[in-house]
């Protein structure tokens, strides 16, 4: 279970980094969605 959760978090982090690097200028708009996704993944 713990390994699967860590892998899931890593995937989410890679997706976030990818979207941030692509969007770039909308970083401040992405912060809300990033916090929401991380909250859902950890909660």
N, CA, C and O of each residue as an XYZ file, in Angstrom:
172
protein
N       0.847     -1.206      0.000
C       0.000      0.000      0.000
C       0.883      1.258      0.000
O       0.650      2.187     -0.773
N       1.892      1.276      0.869
C       2.728      2.476      0.945
C       3.468      2.704     -0.364
O       3.587      3.840     -0.821
N       3.972      1.617     -0.976
C       4.715      1.765     -2.233
C       3.789      2.314     -3.323
O       4.184      3.192     -4.089
N       2.570      1.801     -3.391
C       1.627      2.282     -4.407
C       1.310      3.750     -4.182
O       1.182      4.509     -5.143
N       1.180      4.166     -2.910
C       0.872      5.569     -2.618
C       2.039      6.464     -3.036
O       1.831      7.542     -3.593
N       3.276      6.010     -2.765
C       4.446      6.801     -3.159
C       4.529      6.913     -4.670
O       4.820      7.988     -5.196
N       4.277      5.816     -5.376
C       4.310      5.849     -6.840
C       3.245      6.805     -7.361
O       3.495      7.566     -8.295
N       2.065      6.767     -6.763
C       0.989      7.669     -7.180
C       1.374      9.122     -6.972
O       1.114      9.969     -7.826
N       2.001      9.412     -5.824
C       2.426     10.783     -5.552
C       3.488     11.230     -6.554
O       3.467     12.369     -7.022
N       4.423     10.324     -6.885
C       5.462     10.674     -7.860
C       4.844     10.979     -9.217
O       5.247     11.927     -9.891
N       3.863     10.171     -9.616
C       3.198     10.411    -10.902
C       2.511     11.764    -10.894
O       2.600     12.519    -11.863
N       1.819     12.075     -9.790
C       1.134     13.371     -9.688
C       2.145     14.506     -9.773
O       1.908     15.507    -10.449
N       3.281     14.348     -9.080
C       4.305     15.401     -9.083
C       4.862     15.604    -10.497
O       5.057     16.738    -10.935
N       5.118     14.489    -11.211
C       5.631     14.617    -12.579
C       4.614     15.307    -13.473
O       4.980     16.132    -14.310
N       3.323     14.972    -13.300
C       2.270     15.602    -14.107
C       2.220     17.102    -13.809
O       2.081     17.926    -14.713
N       2.336     17.439    -12.516
C       2.295     18.857    -12.130
C       3.485     19.600    -12.745
O       3.319     20.681    -13.311
N       4.683     19.021    -12.634
C       5.869     19.676    -13.199
C       5.716     19.847    -14.705
O       6.084     20.884    -15.258
N       5.174     18.830    -15.367
C       4.981     18.912    -16.806
C       4.014     20.020    -17.174
O       4.273     20.801    -18.090
N       2.890     20.090    -16.456
C       1.893     21.112    -16.775
C       2.425     22.506    -16.465
O       2.158     23.456    -17.201
N       3.178     22.626    -15.376
C       3.734     23.933    -15.016
C       4.751     24.391    -16.053
O       4.764     25.559    -16.441
N       5.603     23.473    -16.502
C       6.624     23.847    -17.481
C       5.993     24.206    -18.821
O       6.521     25.040    -19.556
N       4.848     23.569    -19.141
C       4.170     23.876    -20.403
C       3.405     25.194    -20.282
O       3.514     26.062    -21.149
N       2.638     25.339    -19.214
C       1.801     26.538    -19.065
C       2.656     27.745    -18.681
O       2.549     28.810    -19.290
N       3.503     27.572    -17.671
C       4.462     28.605    -17.302
C       3.808     29.874    -16.776
O       3.806     30.126    -15.571
N       3.252     30.674    -17.687
C       2.742     31.986    -17.296
C       1.516     31.884    -16.395
O       1.199     32.829    -15.672
N       0.827     30.750    -16.431
C      -0.364     30.580    -15.588
C      -0.014     29.829    -14.306
O      -0.854     29.125    -13.746
N       1.226     29.980    -13.845
C       1.680     29.258    -12.656
C       0.807     29.574    -11.447
O       0.452     28.676    -10.684
N       0.459     30.849    -11.271
C      -0.333     31.222    -10.100
C      -1.717     30.593    -10.142
O      -2.283     30.263     -9.099
N      -2.268     30.423    -11.347
C      -3.551     29.752    -11.473
C      -3.412     28.269    -11.175
O      -4.352     27.643    -10.685
N      -2.244     27.700    -11.467
C      -2.031     26.271    -11.250
C      -1.833     25.941     -9.774
O      -2.067     24.807     -9.357
N      -1.402     26.926     -8.979
C      -1.133     26.661     -7.565
C      -2.390     26.126     -6.883
O      -2.313     25.187     -6.091
N      -3.543     26.714     -7.186
C      -4.784     26.242     -6.573
C      -5.062     24.798     -6.947
O      -5.402     23.992     -6.082
N      -4.924     24.459     -8.216
C      -5.192     23.089     -8.657
C      -4.138     22.135     -8.098
O      -4.446     20.985     -7.786
N      -2.895     22.607     -7.971
C      -1.842     21.756     -7.418
C      -2.184     21.419     -5.969
O      -2.120     20.255     -5.573
N      -2.548     22.431     -5.172
C      -2.898     22.186     -3.786
C      -4.095     21.258     -3.696
O      -4.143     20.385     -2.829
N      -5.056     21.437     -4.581
C      -6.261     20.589     -4.583
C      -5.895     19.148     -4.888
O      -6.372     18.229     -4.222
N      -5.043     18.943     -5.900
C      -4.649     17.576     -6.287
C      -3.834     16.929     -5.173
O      -4.069     15.773     -4.822
N      -2.873     17.674     -4.613
C      -2.050     17.113     -3.534
C      -2.916     16.803     -2.315
O      -2.712     15.784     -1.656
N      -3.868     17.665     -2.013
C      -4.772     17.411     -0.887
C      -5.571     16.146     -1.109
O      -5.774     15.362     -0.181
N      -6.026     15.942     -2.342
C      -6.800     14.742     -2.647
C      -5.932     13.503     -2.632
O      -6.384     12.430     -2.231
N      -4.669     13.642     -3.073
C      -3.791     12.475     -3.134
C      -3.338     12.068     -1.730
O      -3.239     10.878     -1.430
N      -3.065     13.046     -0.878
C      -2.570     12.721      0.468
C      -3.715     12.454      1.426
O      -3.550     11.708      2.391
N      -4.879     13.053      1.174
C      -6.022     12.893      2.058
C      -6.806     11.676      1.709
O      -7.811     11.383      2.356
